[in-house]
Amino acid sequence: MLSILVCDDDRDIVSALRIYLSAEGYNVIGCASGKEVLDIMKRQEVQLVIMDIMMPDMDGISAVAELRKSSNIPVIFLTAKSEDIDKVLGLNIGGDDYITKPF
């Protein structure tokens, strides 16, 4: 079973994505900070990361920059930051796609 790591400090977003993605047959791992993403990636095999940008401890941009030092895993940013400069930064830092909330 393929695993998707969903990282968002809004538990409702993580819960909603867990429902939809689980119904499609994916194993969903949830977390709430960029630091947690890095910790989980060291311990578990994940095929996709869906990540918010604005989170406590470590934001999504910093987490992806760190993640890219050791992994080419696909990353989709899912965030309320909708300015063009935010999208450019997210994609340049290593995001593979950028989706704005609400979706």
DRENKE-199480 format. One record per residue: x, y, z of N, C-alpha, C in turn; residue in three letters; residue number from 1. Coordinates in steps of 0.02 Angstrom, whole numbers, plus 50000, padded with zeros to 5 digits. Each point is the difference from the previous one (the first is absolute). Example, Ala and Ser with C-alpha at 12.3 -4.5 7.8 and 13.67 -1.06 7.14 Angstrom:
BEGIN
+-------+-------+-------+-------+-------+-------+-------+-------+-------+------+------+
:   npx :   npy :   npz :  capx :  capy :  capz :   cpx :   cpy :   cpz : resn : resi :
+-------+-------+-------+-------+-------+-------+-------+-------+-------+------+------+
: 50660 : 49716 : 50390 : 49955 : 50059 : 50000 : 50045 : 50060 : 50000 :  ALA :    1 :
: 49982 : 50053 : 49964 : 50042 : 50059 : 50003 : 49961 : 50055 : 50037 :  SER :    2 :
+-------+-------+-------+-------+-------+-------+-------+-------+-------+------+------+
REM end
This chain:
BEGIN
+-------+-------+-------+-------+-------+-------+-------+-------+-------+------+------+
:   npx :   npy :   npz :  capx :  capy :  capz :   cpx :   cpy :   cpz : resn : resi :
+-------+-------+-------+-------+-------+-------+-------+-------+-------+------+------+
: 50042 : 49941 : 50000 : 49958 : 50059 : 50000 : 50045 : 50062 : 50000 :  MET :    1 :
: 49985 : 50047 : 49958 : 50038 : 50062 : 49996 : 49982 : 50046 : 50058 :  LEU :    2 :
: 50050 : 50034 : 50027 : 49990 : 50045 : 50056 : 50008 : 50072 : 49980 :  SER :    3 :
: 49954 : 50042 : 50025 : 50002 : 50072 : 49988 : 50006 : 50034 : 50068 :  ILE :    4 :
: 50048 : 50044 : 50007 : 50010 : 50038 : 50061 : 49965 : 50068 : 49991 :  LEU :    5 :
: 49951 : 50014 : 50042 : 49963 : 50063 : 49998 : 50021 : 50041 : 50061 :  VAL :    6 :
: 50028 : 50058 : 49988 : 50025 : 50043 : 50053 : 49964 : 50067 : 49999 :  CYS :    7 :
: 49960 : 50012 : 50051 : 49963 : 50063 : 50006 : 49983 : 50009 : 50074 :  ASP :    8 :
: 50009 : 50061 : 50026 : 49984 : 50011 : 50070 : 49924 : 50006 : 50011 :  ASP :    9 :
: 49961 : 50002 : 49948 : 49927 : 49999 : 50004 : 49977 : 49927 : 49999 :  ASP :   10 :
: 49980 : 49975 : 50057 : 49981 : 49929 : 50005 : 49941 : 49982 : 49954 :  ARG :   11 :
: 49956 : 50049 : 49987 : 49944 : 49986 : 49956 : 50023 : 49985 : 49928 :  ASP :   12 :
: 50051 : 50035 : 49977 : 50028 : 49988 : 49933 : 50030 : 49929 : 49998 :  ILE :   13 :
: 50039 : 49983 : 50050 : 50031 : 49934 : 50002 : 49946 : 49946 : 50001 :  VAL :   14 :
: 49949 : 50011 : 50041 : 49945 : 49951 : 50006 : 49962 : 49992 : 49934 :  SER :   15 :
: 49985 : 50056 : 49967 : 49963 : 49996 : 49936 : 50041 : 49964 : 49947 :  ALA :   16 :
: 50064 : 50017 : 49995 : 50043 : 49967 : 49951 : 50008 : 49926 : 50016 :  LEU :   17 :
: 50003 : 49984 : 50065 : 50005 : 49929 : 50020 : 49939 : 49961 : 49976 :  ARG :   18 :
: 49940 : 50029 : 50008 : 49939 : 49967 : 49978 : 50001 : 49988 : 49924 :  ILE :   19 :
: 50014 : 50052 : 49962 : 49999 : 49994 : 49927 : 50054 : 49954 : 49973 :  TYR :   20 :
: 50061 : 50008 : 50026 : 50056 : 49960 : 49974 : 49995 : 49927 : 50022 :  LEU :   21 :
: 49977 : 49988 : 50061 : 49991 : 49931 : 50024 : 49947 : 49964 : 49958 :  SER :   22 :
: 49948 : 50037 : 49982 : 49947 : 49970 : 49958 : 50026 : 49979 : 49932 :  ALA :   23 :
: 50055 : 50031 : 49978 : 50031 : 49983 : 49936 : 50054 : 49946 : 50008 :  GLU :   24 :
: 50009 : 49975 : 50061 : 50046 : 49946 : 50012 : 50069 : 50019 : 50024 :  GLY :   25 :
: 50010 : 50063 : 50018 : 50066 : 50022 : 50024 : 50003 : 49995 : 50076 :  TYR :   26 :
: 50060 : 49986 : 50025 : 50013 : 50005 : 50071 : 50019 : 50073 : 50014 :  ASN :   27 :
: 49967 : 50033 : 50047 : 50012 : 50070 : 50013 : 50031 : 50008 : 50069 :  VAL :   28 :
: 50056 : 50035 : 50001 : 50035 : 50017 : 50062 : 49991 : 50075 : 50009 :  ILE :   29 :
: 49977 : 50021 : 50058 : 49989 : 50071 : 50013 : 50050 : 50027 : 50050 :  GLY :   30 :
: 50016 : 50064 : 49991 : 50042 : 50035 : 50049 : 49986 : 50075 : 49995 :  CYS :   31 :
: 50030 : 50040 : 50045 : 49981 : 50070 : 50005 : 50058 : 50049 : 49996 :  ALA :   32 :
: 50061 : 49978 : 49984 : 50055 : 50047 : 49994 : 50054 : 49973 : 49953 :  SER :   33 :
: 50040 : 50045 : 49974 : 50054 : 49981 : 49956 : 50050 : 49954 : 50034 :  GLY :   34 :
: 50012 : 50012 : 50064 : 50046 : 49957 : 50038 : 49975 : 49928 : 50001 :  LYS :   35 :
: 49935 : 49993 : 50009 : 49971 : 49933 : 50001 : 50008 : 49965 : 49932 :  GLU :   36 :
: 49993 : 50038 : 49946 : 50010 : 49971 : 49933 : 50070 : 49970 : 49995 :  VAL :   37 :
: 50050 : 50038 : 50020 : 50069 : 49975 : 49995 : 50011 : 49939 : 50044 :  LEU :   38 :
: 49970 : 49999 : 50060 : 50007 : 49942 : 50044 : 49966 : 49939 : 49969 :  ASP :   39 :
: 49940 : 50008 : 49975 : 49963 : 49944 : 49970 : 50037 : 49973 : 49939 :  ILE :   40 :
: 50027 : 50044 : 49959 : 50035 : 49979 : 49939 : 50061 : 49957 : 50016 :  MET :   41 :
: 50029 : 50009 : 50060 : 50058 : 49960 : 50020 : 49979 : 49929 : 50020 :  LYS :   42 :
: 49937 : 49993 : 50022 : 49977 : 49936 : 50028 : 49955 : 49960 : 49954 :  ARG :   43 :
: 49966 : 50033 : 49953 : 49950 : 49965 : 49960 : 50009 : 50014 : 49926 :  GLN :   44 :
: 49978 : 49953 : 49960 : 50002 : 50009 : 49928 : 49935 : 50034 : 49978 :  GLU :   45 :
: 50007 : 50057 : 49968 : 49943 : 50040 : 49978 : 50009 : 50015 : 49926 :  VAL :   46 :
: 49945 : 49999 : 49961 : 50005 : 50012 : 49929 : 49981 : 50071 : 49978 :  GLN :   47 :
: 49966 : 50037 : 50045 : 49979 : 50068 : 49984 : 49992 : 50040 : 50064 :  LEU :   48 :
: 50018 : 50064 : 49998 : 49989 : 50045 : 50056 : 49954 : 50056 : 49977 :  VAL :   49 :
: 49947 : 50012 : 50038 : 49955 : 50057 : 49990 : 50011 : 50045 : 50061 :  ILE :   50 :
: 50024 : 50062 : 49988 : 50023 : 50041 : 50056 : 49975 : 50071 : 49997 :  MET :   51 :
: 49978 : 50023 : 50059 : 49983 : 50070 : 50009 : 50066 : 50040 : 50005 :  ASP :   52 :
: 49995 : 50065 : 49994 : 50060 : 50042 : 50008 : 50003 : 50030 : 50070 :  ILE :   53 :
: 49945 : 50029 : 50023 : 50000 : 50035 : 50064 : 49984 : 49951 : 50056 :  MET :   54 :
: 50053 : 49979 : 50036 : 49993 : 49953 : 50055 : 50048 : 50017 : 50056 :  MET :   55 :
: 49986 : 49975 : 50061 : 50045 : 50013 : 50056 : 50065 : 49959 : 49994 :  PRO :   56 :
: 50048 : 50017 : 50040 : 50065 : 49966 : 50004 : 50043 : 50009 : 49938 :  ASP :   57 :
: 49975 : 49976 : 49943 : 50036 : 50007 : 49937 : 49949 : 50006 : 49945 :  MET :   58 :
: 50005 : 50054 : 49961 : 49951 : 50010 : 49946 : 50013 : 49951 : 49942 :  ASP :   59 :
: 49952 : 49995 : 49956 : 50005 : 49954 : 49944 : 50056 : 50014 : 49952 :  GLY :   60 :
: 50015 : 50064 : 49989 : 50055 : 50019 : 49955 : 50066 : 49974 : 50028 :  ILE :   61 :
: 50012 : 50013 : 50064 : 50063 : 49977 : 50031 : 50004 : 49924 : 50001 :  SER :   62 :
: 49943 : 49967 : 50013 : 49999 : 49927 : 50002 : 50017 : 49971 : 49931 :  ALA :   63 :
: 49971 : 50028 : 49947 : 50014 : 49974 : 49933 : 50073 : 50014 : 49981 :  VAL :   64 :
: 50026 : 50058 : 50018 : 50071 : 50014 : 49985 : 50045 : 49948 : 50033 :  ALA :   65 :
: 49984 : 49982 : 50062 : 50039 : 49949 : 50035 : 49989 : 49931 : 49970 :  GLU :   66 :
: 49938 : 49985 : 49984 : 49982 : 49935 : 49970 : 50036 : 49989 : 49934 :  LEU :   67 :
: 50006 : 50053 : 49960 : 50031 : 49994 : 49934 : 50075 : 49983 : 50003 :  ARG :   68 :
: 50030 : 50008 : 50059 : 50071 : 49982 : 50007 : 50010 : 49925 : 49996 :  LYS :   69 :
: 49946 : 49962 : 50014 : 50008 : 49927 : 50002 : 49947 : 49961 : 49962 :  SER :   70 :
: 49950 : 50035 : 49971 : 49945 : 49963 : 49969 : 49971 : 50039 : 49941 :  SER :   71 :
: 49977 : 49962 : 49950 : 49964 : 50029 : 49943 : 49927 : 49983 : 50002 :  ASN :   72 :
: 49974 : 49982 : 50059 : 49930 : 49982 : 50007 : 49955 : 50057 : 49973 :  ILE :   73 :
: 49946 : 49984 : 49965 : 49955 : 50053 : 49977 : 49968 : 50037 : 50059 :  PRO :   74 :
: 49998 : 50066 : 49995 : 49971 : 50043 : 50052 : 49949 : 50046 : 49967 :  VAL :   75 :
: 49940 : 50000 : 50029 : 49947 : 50047 : 49979 : 49988 : 50047 : 50058 :  ILE :   76 :
: 50010 : 50065 : 49988 : 49981 : 50049 : 50051 : 49925 : 50011 : 49997 :  PHE :   77 :
: 49968 : 49999 : 50058 : 49929 : 50014 : 50006 : 49994 : 50054 : 50053 :  LEU :   78 :
: 49988 : 50062 : 49979 : 50007 : 50056 : 50045 : 49952 : 50057 : 49985 :  THR :   79 :
: 49990 : 50043 : 50049 : 49959 : 50060 : 49991 : 50039 : 50057 : 49968 :  ALA :   80 :
: 50066 : 49993 : 49995 : 50041 : 50052 : 49970 : 49991 : 49998 : 49925 :  LYS :   81 :
: 49967 : 50052 : 49973 : 49980 : 49997 : 49930 : 50034 : 50052 : 49955 :  SER :   82 :
: 50045 : 50039 : 50027 : 50035 : 50050 : 49959 : 50048 : 49964 : 49951 :  GLU :   83 :
: 50010 : 50030 : 49943 : 50044 : 49971 : 49949 : 50070 : 49988 : 50028 :  ASP :   84 :
: 50026 : 50047 : 50040 : 50067 : 49993 : 50028 : 50005 : 49938 : 50045 :  ILE :   85 :
: 49945 : 49985 : 50036 : 49999 : 49940 : 50043 : 50004 : 49937 : 49957 :  ASP :   86 :
: 49962 : 50000 : 49946 : 50001 : 49942 : 49954 : 50069 : 49990 : 49970 :  LYS :   87 :
: 50030 : 50054 : 49977 : 50067 : 49996 : 49970 : 50050 : 49973 : 50052 :  VAL :   88 :
: 49998 : 50027 : 50061 : 50045 : 49977 : 50052 : 49990 : 49925 : 50015 :  LEU :   89 :
: 49937 : 49980 : 50007 : 49986 : 49929 : 50014 : 50025 : 49953 : 49946 :  GLY :   90 :
: 49990 : 50019 : 49938 : 50023 : 49958 : 49945 : 50076 : 50001 : 49992 :  LEU :   91 :
: 50030 : 50059 : 50011 : 50073 : 50005 : 49994 : 50036 : 49963 : 50055 :  ASN :   92 :
: 49970 : 49997 : 50059 : 50033 : 49967 : 50057 : 49998 : 49924 : 49993 :  ILE :   93 :
: 49955 : 49975 : 49955 : 49997 : 49928 : 49990 : 49931 : 49969 : 49998 :  GLY :   94 :
: 49948 : 50042 : 50007 : 49933 : 49973 : 49994 : 49985 : 49979 : 49928 :  GLY :   95 :
: 49961 : 49948 : 49992 : 49983 : 49976 : 49933 : 49934 : 50028 : 49975 :  ASP :   96 :
: 49958 : 50022 : 50047 : 49937 : 50032 : 49982 : 49980 : 50045 : 50058 :  ASP :   97 :
: 49953 : 50045 : 49988 : 49981 : 50051 : 50049 : 49925 : 50011 : 49993 :  TYR :   98 :
: 49963 : 49981 : 50052 : 49927 : 50007 : 49999 : 49981 : 50048 : 50057 :  ILE :   99 :
: 49956 : 50047 : 49985 : 49980 : 50048 : 50052 : 49933 : 49979 : 50030 :  THR :  100 :
: 49993 : 50014 : 50065 : 49938 : 49988 : 50037 : 49955 : 50061 : 49990 :  LYS :  101 :
: 49936 : 49993 : 50001 : 49964 : 49936 : 50004 : 50003 : 49964 : 49933 :  PRO :  102 :
: 49997 : 49935 : 50004 : 50004 : 49959 : 49939 : 49936 : 49962 : 49991 :  PHE :  103 :
+-------+-------+-------+-------+-------+-------+-------+-------+-------+------+------+
REM end
